[in-house]
């Protein structure tokens, strides 16, 4: 069985208000943690970690991680307690300078996006920072990038969103794509049969096309051909996109991973 098959379907995804509400309902009903994990398509450890967000900060320090489940079940089922888990989780998020996105918040955000409501105004209505709203728009799939948000909704001049969007544009303009291919091209040394090709391109598509042309030549060495196409900015060693591949000499062609 592969790792992907073992990994729960919603592993690593942000929690939604609807998911939290079901979590609370299942706890209140007495369902076991492992069964809740299965229902929510989360790992058991993710479910157990989520418990801490439903416990008030002033009490969480005195409650061990192994006691969270019992404490919360008791709080939820205490007669007349009316335990307001939404308010608790909002305060816990706020303590870490995060916003808890309710269904109502998301509806306002989506309406604002469709109506091109200015980002500063939308952020104020949601009680969140501009960068929080911008990032949530990207997570929600409405915007492709911070620049997309700025182009559609604007942003406060000199604010975090505007600066980060401008930096992303500057980075893209200054970046280049490097193509490095071992096993093809010029010989590195007259005493060495190894061949290597290195070239610089303005885009990934240009680099991929160059790789295709190289694979059509006869300047190949022995064994497999390994290639890397990486995006780099001057002065940055490891920042940028990377794609790599290995091709058998007898079937040299650009694999699907490079397309």
ABEGO torsion letter per residue (X at the ends): XBAAAABBAABGBBBBAAAAAAAAAAAAAGBBAAAAAAAAGBBAAAAAAAAAAABBAAAAAABBAAAAAAAAAAAAABBGAGBBAAAAAAAAAAAAGBBBBBAAAAAAAAAAAAAGBBAAAAAAAAGBBAAAAAAAAAAAGABABAAAAAAAAEBBBGBAAAAAAAAAAAAAAABBBBBBBBGBEBBABAABABBBBBBBBABAAAAAAAAAAAAABABBBBEBBBBBBBBBBBGBAABEBBBBBBBBAAABBBBAAAX
